[in-house]
Structures are given as structure tokens and as C-alpha cells.
Amino acid sequence: MSVSYWNDQSKGQNLNVDIAIIGGGISGLSCAYWLQKEDPSLRIAIIEKYEIGAGASGRNAGFVTCGSVEHFNRLVGKHGPEEALEIWRFSEKNLELLQQEIIQGDADDYLFEQRGSFSLASTETEFNELKESTKLMSAMKINVEELGQKDIETRLGAAKFVGGIKYCDDASVHPMLLLRGMKKKLGKNVFVLEQHEVHSIQTKAENKLVLTNKTNIEASMVVYATNGYSPLLHDYFSTKVFPTRAQIMVTEPVPRFMEGPCYANFVLDYFRQLPTGEMIIGGFRQLQKDVEKGYSDETSDVIQKALEHFLLEHIPAIRNAKVTHRWSGIMGFSVDGQPLVGSLPEDPQLLFACGYTGHGLGLAFHSAKVLTDCIFGRNIPKFISAKRFT
Ligand SMILES: Cc1cc2nc3c(=O)[nH]c(=O)nc-3n(C[C@H](O)[C@H](O)[C@H](O)COP(=O)(O)OP(=O)(O)OC[C@H]3O[C@@H](n4cnc5c(N)ncnc54)[C@H](O)[C@@H]3O)c2cc1C
């Protein structure tokens, strides 16, 4: 986006930092967290167009799940068993790092729970894939459990599913509490600039000059932590990260009855009961694939009705609960479903961590650590490196 002379409020004000991070979501905060941990003397700016959590990071369902962009049998089919396991372990590590570094002993402050997550099949075809996945994962010593129809009814209160899988170590969190907790852990050398929209990046001698509607930020490196919005900032992303809308709704609370959060229909639809009793349900973008592309964060009647219908059909205990909130957000889907970490081929001072394909809570904290490795010249895993596209 460009800014007119009339709207430019920067008035020549400059802030000098070592690293400027664009985007105040989980990616941007995580990048700042790992960079300051690596070197507390680094001056870092987080530049956010609205406020922290304005993007998908403050609009998601709060599942902190491992490697579940698709069923594990498919991951093995695409990547082979070794890399599939590496991808899984990467997201397991993401959760471990979040617990060690951010949540620590304060799970209740984040409404963080580690009760496992479930993937449920409503057809025999999908259940067969889940059974195959359970076998493959058990052989690799991943902590999973197969569920039958009765287990699903009694443990999850969910009807009309033929079977499923439990990923025993997965977790869930209140996403905004997580972001606020992360922000609190940033040191005095990290400057959080909200209501600052980046409109262009120029080269100034050895440095980059990030132009915003307010302050201009001079830095030796710039990180795009803008996930689905990245193609709006640089053309490089237009063939690699696709803005994809996700819609969601929440009901009023009812007494707790579910063992843990659930995915259904090949990880496309999802629901979970919050620790406070509300039911959150999202998905169904497959009903309006074309409409769900792009940057509008409205909701649509077609998808919101489908979410309501899903509740009525599958979750009897919530049938009479009123819907209190409906919203949507923009995710960044990558070409191959894996995150992208690296620098622009023609400019090593412009770096990025994005493309979480609807699973940023399960991937972004560790991906940001990998970005720090990249900045400090250490090797990074091939499956996440943007070099796989060159
Ligand atoms: C409805 C929904 C449900 C989801 N559920 C889950 C879930 O349960 N579990 C899970 O793991 N993931 C889930 N996701 C995906 C997850 O939220 C994202 O993968 C993750 O939040 C991406 O984080 P991010 O920081 O990279 O991007 P974002 O949170 O989108 O942050 C990017 C930021 O960049 C800012 N920005 C953009 N352009 C500019 C500019 N020009 N100048 C300055 N700032 C700019 C935006 O305002 C935004 O705040 C869900 C997403 C949605 C929308």
C-alpha cells in the first residue's frame, strides 16, 4: 500500500534499530523473543499496522497441535517416513519451547491445557486413514490412541463419527493471553510500534529504511512476520503464500463435557470447549473456496450456517446454546503446507517466517527460533527453509 504526502505523519522522524520486524502476531513477537534471547543488546522494533494480535494470531481457535495440517499417513506419503517424523517432532518441540519459555508454571494464566487433541472421521474412508496413521505413528513412538464410535460419544460428547485418533500430547491456549504473555517477556531494547503501517522499504546505504505512516525505522535487517498479508508487502510471496480466510463462532458456556479439542473432516473443521465452557467451532472454507481467498475479514452466511448445522448434527449438548460471537481472520497457506523461513533470494537483509497454513500456534514459535538460527548463520531444516523453492 502506498501513503500520500498528505497522510504521511512521519515528519522525518526516524528510529534506529538493528532489526525491524513487520507484524505484531505470534510470529513477530516470537522472532523478537528469540533474537533478544540470542543477544540482549540487539535493538529490535516490532511494527504493527493495528495492535498486537490484530491478525490471525488474535482470531484463531487456540489449538496448539502437532504437525496436523494433514493426516500423518498423507505426510508420510508426501515426504517419506523420515522427513514426516522430523516435521512432527518440529511441532512437538514448538509446544515444548512454548511451555519452557513462555507458559512455564503459569498454565492457568494462559488458559493453557494439555489434554491431547482428537481427529474424528465421519466416513469409513477417513477412519481407515486415521487407523493407518495410528499404526505409523505408534511405530515411531509418537503418543497416539485409536478411538471407536463409543469412545467418541462418551469422552467427547460428539455424535455421528465412526472413529478417530487422539494425539495425546497436544494442547490448547487462549491466544491473546499467550501474545500478551510473550509481549511482557520482551526486554527494554524491543520497541513495539502499534498503529504503524509499513508502506515500503527502501535501501539507505548499508541499511534498510522501513517507511510507515508514522515513524520511519532504519535497521540493518528487516523481518516480514506478516503471514497471509506477506504478498501485499513483497511480490516474492505472491507465488508461495496464499491469503486464506477462516471463519469461526463461539456459543455461550455450558457445563464442561469434552475431554479435549477436536478436528474433523480431514482437519478442515474443528471444535473445542473452552475451560470456561463456551464452544468454539470453525472451518467449512471448503464450501466457498473462491470467496475464502483474499483479505476481507467479514463472515459469510453460507459458512456460518454450516457451522451452526455442524453443532446441531454432531454436538447434542450444545444444541440450545446461543451463539455470542462470529468472526474471521486471514491465514497464510504455503504451496506445500510447510512454513517458509529464510531471506529473499536477491536481498539477504530481508528475511521472513510465514506460511503456517492454519497452524501458526503449533509452528510459529519454533519457526521464529529457526529464523534466528538463519540470521546467525546456523543451518536450518530443509523442509522449512525457503531455499526448497529455488
Ligand atoms: C479463524 C482462525 C482459526 C485458526 N485456528 C488456529 C488454531 O486453532 N491453531 C493454530 O495453530 N492456528 C490457527 N490459525 C492460524 C494461526 O492463527 C496463524 O497461523 C498465526 O496466527 C499466524 O501468525 P502470524 O504472526 O504469522 O500472522 P498474523 O497473526 O496474521 O500477524 C501478521 C500481522 O501483520 C500485520 N501487518 C500486515 N501488513 C502490515 C503492514 N503493512 N504494516 C504493519 N503490519 C502489518 C497484521 O496487522 C497482523 O497483525 C487460525 C487462524 C484463523 C484465522
The ligand as an SDF file (V2000), in Angstrom:
LIG
                    3D

 53 58  0  0  0  0  0  0  0  0999 V2000
  -10.2370  -18.3580   12.3970 C   0  0  0  0  0  0  0  0  0  0  0  0
   -8.8490  -18.9000   12.5420 C   0  0  0  0  0  0  0  0  0  0  0  0
   -8.6360  -20.0430   13.3300 C   0  0  0  0  0  0  0  0  0  0  0  0
   -7.3380  -20.5340   13.4820 C   0  0  0  0  0  0  0  0  0  0  0  0
   -7.1320  -21.5480   14.3760 N   0  0  0  0  0  0  0  0  0  0  0  0
   -5.8660  -21.9420   14.6480 C   0  0  0  0  0  0  0  0  0  0  0  0
   -5.6060  -22.8720   15.6890 C   0  0  0  0  0  0  0  0  0  0  0  0
   -6.5100  -23.2760   16.4250 O   0  0  0  0  0  0  0  0  0  0  0  0
   -4.3250  -23.2840   15.8820 N   0  0  0  0  0  0  0  0  0  0  0  0
   -3.3020  -22.8090   15.1040 C   0  0  0  0  0  0  0  0  0  0  0  0
   -2.1630  -23.2540   15.2940 O   0  0  0  0  0  0  0  0  0  0  0  0
   -3.5110  -21.8820   14.1690 N   0  0  0  0  0  0  0  0  0  0  0  0
   -4.7650  -21.4310   13.9230 C   0  0  0  0  0  0  0  0  0  0  0  0
   -4.9760  -20.4630   12.9810 N   0  0  0  0  0  0  0  0  0  0  0  0
   -3.8220  -19.9390   12.2380 C   0  0  0  0  0  0  0  0  0  0  0  0
   -2.9620  -19.0250   13.1120 C   0  0  0  0  0  0  0  0  0  0  0  0
   -3.7820  -18.0720   13.7450 O   0  0  0  0  0  0  0  0  0  0  0  0
   -1.8980  -18.3490   12.2440 C   0  0  0  0  0  0  0  0  0  0  0  0
   -1.1300  -19.3520   11.6180 O   0  0  0  0  0  0  0  0  0  0  0  0
   -0.9720  -17.4750   13.0580 C   0  0  0  0  0  0  0  0  0  0  0  0
   -1.6970  -16.6220   13.8940 O   0  0  0  0  0  0  0  0  0  0  0  0
   -0.0580  -16.6620   12.1380 C   0  0  0  0  0  0  0  0  0  0  0  0
    0.6370  -15.7570   12.9420 O   0  0  0  0  0  0  0  0  0  0  0  0
    1.4870  -14.5870   12.2920 P   0  0  0  0  0  0  0  0  0  0  0  0
    2.0130  -13.7890   13.3960 O   0  0  0  0  0  0  0  0  0  0  0  0
    2.4490  -15.1890   11.3270 O   0  0  0  0  0  0  0  0  0  0  0  0
    0.4350  -13.7620   11.4150 O   0  0  0  0  0  0  0  0  0  0  0  0
   -0.7060  -12.7390   11.8890 P   0  0  0  0  0  0  0  0  0  0  0  0
   -1.2030  -13.0570   13.2340 O   0  0  0  0  0  0  0  0  0  0  0  0
   -1.7020  -12.6630   10.7870 O   0  0  0  0  0  0  0  0  0  0  0  0
    0.0920  -11.3950   12.0460 O   0  0  0  0  0  0  0  0  0  0  0  0
    0.5100  -10.6250   10.9430 C   0  0  0  0  0  0  0  0  0  0  0  0
    0.4140   -9.1650   11.3810 C   0  0  0  0  0  0  0  0  0  0  0  0
    0.9870   -8.3460   10.3820 O   0  0  0  0  0  0  0  0  0  0  0  0
    0.2960   -7.1230   10.3990 C   0  0  0  0  0  0  0  0  0  0  0  0
    0.5320   -6.4260    9.1400 N   0  0  0  0  0  0  0  0  0  0  0  0
    0.1160   -6.7760    7.9060 C   0  0  0  0  0  0  0  0  0  0  0  0
    0.5160   -5.8660    6.9970 N   0  0  0  0  0  0  0  0  0  0  0  0
    1.2010   -4.9160    7.6860 C   0  0  0  0  0  0  0  0  0  0  0  0
    1.8470   -3.6980    7.3040 C   0  0  0  0  0  0  0  0  0  0  0  0
    1.8530   -3.2720    6.0420 N   0  0  0  0  0  0  0  0  0  0  0  0
    2.4470   -2.9630    8.2710 N   0  0  0  0  0  0  0  0  0  0  0  0
    2.4640   -3.3710    9.5590 C   0  0  0  0  0  0  0  0  0  0  0  0
    1.8540   -4.5140    9.9620 N   0  0  0  0  0  0  0  0  0  0  0  0
    1.2300   -5.2670    9.0430 C   0  0  0  0  0  0  0  0  0  0  0  0
   -1.1600   -7.5320   10.5770 C   0  0  0  0  0  0  0  0  0  0  0  0
   -1.9470   -6.4630   11.0720 O   0  0  0  0  0  0  0  0  0  0  0  0
   -1.0270   -8.6950   11.5540 C   0  0  0  0  0  0  0  0  0  0  0  0
   -1.2380   -8.2900   12.9020 O   0  0  0  0  0  0  0  0  0  0  0  0
   -6.2480  -19.9350   12.7950 C   0  0  0  0  0  0  0  0  0  0  0  0
   -6.4740  -18.8120   12.0000 C   0  0  0  0  0  0  0  0  0  0  0  0
   -7.7480  -18.2740   11.8750 C   0  0  0  0  0  0  0  0  0  0  0  0
   -7.9490  -17.0410   11.0470 C   0  0  0  0  0  0  0  0  0  0  0  0
  1  2  1  0
  2  3  1  0
  2 52  2  0
  3  4  2  0
  4  5  1  0
  4 50  1  0
  5  6  2  0
  6  7  1  0
  6 13  1  0
  7  8  2  0
  7  9  1  0
  9 10  1  0
 10 11  2  0
 10 12  1  0
 12 13  2  0
 13 14  1  0
 14 15  1  0
 14 50  1  0
 15 16  1  0
 16 17  1  0
 16 18  1  0
 18 19  1  0
 18 20  1  0
 20 21  1  0
 20 22  1  0
 22 23  1  0
 23 24  1  0
 24 25  2  0
 24 26  1  0
 24 27  1  0
 27 28  1  0
 28 29  2  0
 28 30  1  0
 28 31  1  0
 31 32  1  0
 32 33  1  0
 33 34  1  0
 33 48  1  0
 34 35  1  0
 35 36  1  0
 35 46  1  0
 36 37  1  0
 36 45  1  0
 37 38  2  0
 38 39  1  0
 39 40  1  0
 39 45  2  0
 40 41  1  0
 40 42  2  0
 42 43  1  0
 43 44  2  0
 44 45  1  0
 46 47  1  0
 46 48  1  0
 48 49  1  0
 50 51  2  0
 51 52  1  0
 52 53  1  0
M  END
$$$$
